[in-house]
């Protein structure tokens, strides 16, 4: 009996140990599968992060290339502008030299103008003499104007006389025409007599 109980206890212990081993095995398998899932998820995350990093690196390289290209274009435009600015500066230097020469000429002209302005006093004296002469000429022109008005009046009188003479001449011409008509009328019998008895 005691042996049977021992064997039963051993069997139960073995069965319990098998059950615990099975449970532990299942737990181990679950833990292993969860660990594998965690590792796979981490690997997937690392792959995604790597792909994103590659994309970001490519985008950064593209952006840096665009920036380098724009900087190159800016440098080329700046070099062209610098050459143009240098040519413009050279032209400005030439213009400044020509302006300096022209200013020298203007200074000479100003000196001549100052000399001529100094002669204005003499011109003012001559202008005073000319103004006095112009006053005398103005008075003479007034006398001449009065004389011309008198001549105009005399000419108007002569024109009236000539008009009267022309009227009289018209009257005389009419009278002469009337006399010629009368003479023609009076000479008509003499012409008939001449036709009838022509004189030798």
C-alpha positions in Angstrom: 0.0 0.0 0.0 2.7 2.4 0.9 4.5 1.6 -2.3 1.4 2.2 -4.3 1.0 5.5 -2.6 4.6 6.4 -3.4 4.1 5.5 -7.0 0.9 7.5 -7.2 2.7 10.5 -5.6 5.6 10.0 -8.0 3.1 9.8 -10.9 1.3 12.9 -9.8 4.6 14.7 -9.3 5.8 13.6 -12.8 2.4 14.7 -14.2 2.7 18.0 -12.5 6.2 18.4 -13.6 5.2 17.6 -17.1 2.3 20.1 -16.9 4.6 22.7 -15.5 7.1 21.9 -18.2 4.4 22.2 -20.8 3.2 25.5 -19.3 6.8 26.8 -19.2 7.4 25.6 -22.7 4.3 27.4 -23.9 5.3 30.5 -21.9 8.8 30.2 -23.4 7.4 29.9 -26.9 5.1 32.9 -26.3 8.0 34.9 -24.9 10.1 33.8 -27.8 7.4 34.8 -30.4 6.8 38.1 -28.7 10.6 38.7 -28.6 10.8 37.8 -32.2 7.9 40.2 -33.0 9.6 43.0 -31.1 12.9 42.3 -32.9 11.0 42.2 -36.2 9.2 45.5 -35.4 12.4 47.1 -34.4 14.0 45.9 -37.7 11.0 47.2 -39.6 11.3 50.6 -37.8 15.0 50.7 -38.5 14.4 49.9 -42.1 11.7 52.7 -42.3 14.1 55.1 -40.5 16.9 54.2 -42.9 14.6 54.7 -45.9 13.5 58.1 -44.5 17.2 59.0 -43.8 18.1 58.1 -47.4 15.2 60.2 -48.7 16.2 63.1 -46.5 19.8 62.7 -47.6 18.8 62.7 -51.2 16.5 65.7 -50.7 19.3 67.5 -48.9 21.8 66.7 -51.7 19.2 68.0 -54.2 18.6 71.2 -52.2 22.4 71.7 -51.8 22.8 71.2 -55.6 20.1 73.7 -56.3 21.7 76.1 -53.8 25.1 75.5 -55.4 23.6 76.1 -58.9 22.0 79.3 -57.8 25.2 80.5 -56.1 27.0 79.7 -59.4 24.5 81.7 -61.4 24.8 84.6 -58.9 28.6 84.5 -59.2 28.4 84.5 -63.0 25.9 87.4 -62.9 28.1 89.3 -60.4 31.2 88.8 -62.5 29.3 90.1 -65.6 28.0 93.0 -63.5 31.4 93.7 -62.2 32.8 93.9 -65.7 30.0 96.2 -66.7 30.5 98.3 -63.6 34.2 98.5 -64.4 33.5 99.6 -67.9 31.0 102.2 -66.6 33.5 103.4 -64.1 36.1 103.8 -66.9 33.5 105.7 -68.9 32.7 107.9 -65.9 36.4 108.6 -65.5 36.6 109.7 -69.1 33.5 111.9 -68.6 35.0 113.4 -65.5 38.2 114.2 -67.4 36.2 115.8 -70.2 34.1 117.7 -67.6 37.3 118.9 -65.9 38.5 120.2 -69.3 35.2 121.8 -70.0 35.2 123.4 -66.5 38.7 124.8 -67.4 37.2 126.3 -70.6 34.2 127.6 -68.6 36.7 129.3 -66.2 38.4 131.0 -69.1 35.0 132.1 -70.5 34.1 133.5 -67.1 37.3 135.5 -67.0 36.5 136.9 -70.4 33.0 137.7 -69.2 34.4 139.5 -66.2 36.5 141.6 -68.5 33.5 142.4 -70.7 31.4 143.1 -67.6 34.0 145.6 -66.6 33.3 147.4 -69.9 29.6 147.8 -68.9 30.3 151.1 -67.2 31.5 152.6 -70.5 28.5 151.0 -72.2 26.3 152.7 -69.6 27.8 156.1 -70.4 27.3 155.5 -74.1 23.8 154.4 -73.3 23.1 157.7 -71.5 24.5 159.6 -74.6 22.3 157.4 -76.9 19.3 158.0 -74.7 19.8 161.8 -74.9 20.2 161.4 -78.7 17.0 159.3 -78.8 15.1 162.0 -76.9 16.3 164.6 -79.5 15.3 162.1 -82.3 11.9 161.6 -80.6 11.3 165.4 -80.5 12.4 165.6 -84.2 10.0 162.7 -85.0 7.2 164.7 -83.2 7.9 167.7 -85.5 8.1 165.4 -88.5 4.8 163.8 -87.4 3.2 167.2 -87.2 4.7 168.1 -90.6 3.4 164.9 -92.1 -0.1 165.6 -90.7 0.0 169.0 -92.4 1.1 167.3 -95.6 -1.7 164.9 -95.3 -4.2 167.7 -94.9 -2.8 169.5 -98.0 -2.9 166.2 -99.9 -6.5 165.7 -98.9 -7.2 169.2 -100.1 -5.4 168.5 -103.4 -7.3 165.2 -103.6 -10.6 167.1 -103.3 -9.5 169.6 -105.9 -8.5 166.7 -108.2 -11.9 165.1 -107.6 -13.6 168.4 -108.5 -11.4 168.6 -111.6 -12.2 165.1 -112.6 -15.9 165.8 -112.2 -15.6 168.9 -114.4 -13.6 166.9 -116.9 -16.4 164.3 -117.0 -18.9 167.1 -117.6 -16.7 168.6 -120.3 -16.3 165.1 -121.9 -20.1 164.7 -121.9 -20.5 168.2 -123.5 -17.9 167.4 -126.1 -19.7 164.2 -126.9 -22.9 166.1 -127.2 -21.3 168.6 -129.4 -19.8 165.9 -131.6 -23.2 164.3 -132.0 -24.7 167.8 -132.9 -21.8 168.4 -135.4 -22.4 165.0 -136.9 -26.1 165.8 -137.2 -25.4 169.2 -138.7 -22.9 167.8 -141.1 -25.3 165.2 -142.4 -26.9 167.6 -145.1 -23.5 168.7 -146.2 -22.5 165.0 -146.7 -25.6 164.4 -148.8 -24.9 167.4 -150.8 -21.4 166.2 -151.2 -22.7 162.9 -152.4 -25.0 164.6 -154.8 -22.6 167.3 -156.1 -19.1 166.2 -155.2 -16.5 168.9 -155.2 -13.6 168.4 -157.6 
